[in-house]
Amino acid sequence: MCQFAHKPRIVIVNSPHPNWDYEEKELGQLAEIKVVRCGSYDELFSLCRDADILMVGDIKHVPLTRDVLKRFPNLKLISVYGVGVDAIDLNAASELGILVANAPEYGVEDVADHTLALMLSLLRRIPMLDNELRKRGWNNIRANIKDLREKFGAFRRLSNLVIGLIGFGKIGRAVAKRLQPFGCKIIAYDPYVPDHVFQQHRVEKSDFESLLSSSDVVSIHVTLSRETYHLIGEKAFQLMKDGSMLVNTSRGEVVDEEALIKALKSGKLLGAALDVFEKEPLPKNHPLTKMPNVILSPHIAWYSEEAMMEQKRETVLNVKEFLLGRRPPYLVKFPK
């Protein structure tokens, strides 16, 4: 890959990890390592200007735009602690000769587990029932199923439902695998996945509109791009079945939250379970926090101790292979 006239300089920016022992162990003999936190461009430029390699965590407040990337004359590689690369101008990186790599496999099992947990919690109203039991007591709930139905909607048996997966990459397939023992019908939309993959996973391929109109639960598993920004908006909600539900563990900006809130208030949607939001952290008094038919978690679907270590390994491996003159294994494809 790249030859350096000096010992390469790695700057770790806004890492999600509490320590950097593994990075030091794997990369310390190959490069100088500096760890920084940057909340502004002034900090980014002053602390990272001489970097040959950036290893980045959460940079949504300091996105690497074209103008920003031009101010890093030595930068050769950006390795992301995570999957999403929407905070990096990939076209500019390509033109400037900067490689971009990510960690695409580290949290697949965990996000799939969390998705299923949210889906089951939503279908069975687990958080809502927990809250009702604590506030109203056992007898007040059990004695009045009609009141419960009016408040939270009719409960449905999972084996009788159609589950629609938007996106059928690694996570979508892992979710399908977990759903199959329940006996529900699973359909999926992903224009970039060949037919034999759907067949291999015993999932029915669908187009976007048909999936929305026939699914009882829609679960989102796509990356954020220009194509997927507000993919689920007012038009999509109009196409969805009355009384259907939405689960999102992908990226918040894929869903138009104003349109979602409108669909929930009108009763078009019976409920939603969300791990990601358009604006993060979610504001304390956001309308979604006040809706009894919504389950929320704080962008934590990816987390387990095992996933944390896998994320480190993938991010570090990209850098190590690059420093050893080899191709990073998780290079991001640049737009054409």
WOHURA-V337900 format. One record per helix or strand of 2 or more residues. SS is the DSSP state (2 for helix, 1 for strand). FROM is the first residue (numbers start at 1). LEN is the number of residues. If there is no record, write none. Layout:
# WOHURA-V337900
ss=SS from=FROM len=LEN
ss=SS from=FROM len=LEN
This chain:
# WOHURA-V337900
ss=1 from=8 len=6
ss=2 from=21 len=7
ss=1 from=31 len=6
ss=2 from=41 len=8
ss=1 from=53 len=4
ss=2 from=60 len=3
ss=2 from=66 len=4
ss=1 from=77 len=4
ss=2 from=90 len=6
ss=1 from=99 len=3
ss=2 from=108 len=17
ss=2 from=126 len=11
ss=2 from=138 len=5
ss=2 from=145 len=8
ss=2 from=158 len=3
ss=1 from=162 len=5
ss=2 from=170 len=11
ss=1 from=185 len=5
ss=2 from=195 len=6
ss=1 from=204 len=2
ss=2 from=208 len=7
ss=1 from=217 len=4
ss=2 from=234 len=6
ss=1 from=244 len=5
ss=2 from=252 len=3
ss=2 from=257 len=10
ss=1 from=269 len=6
ss=2 from=287 len=4
ss=1 from=294 len=3
ss=2 from=305 len=19
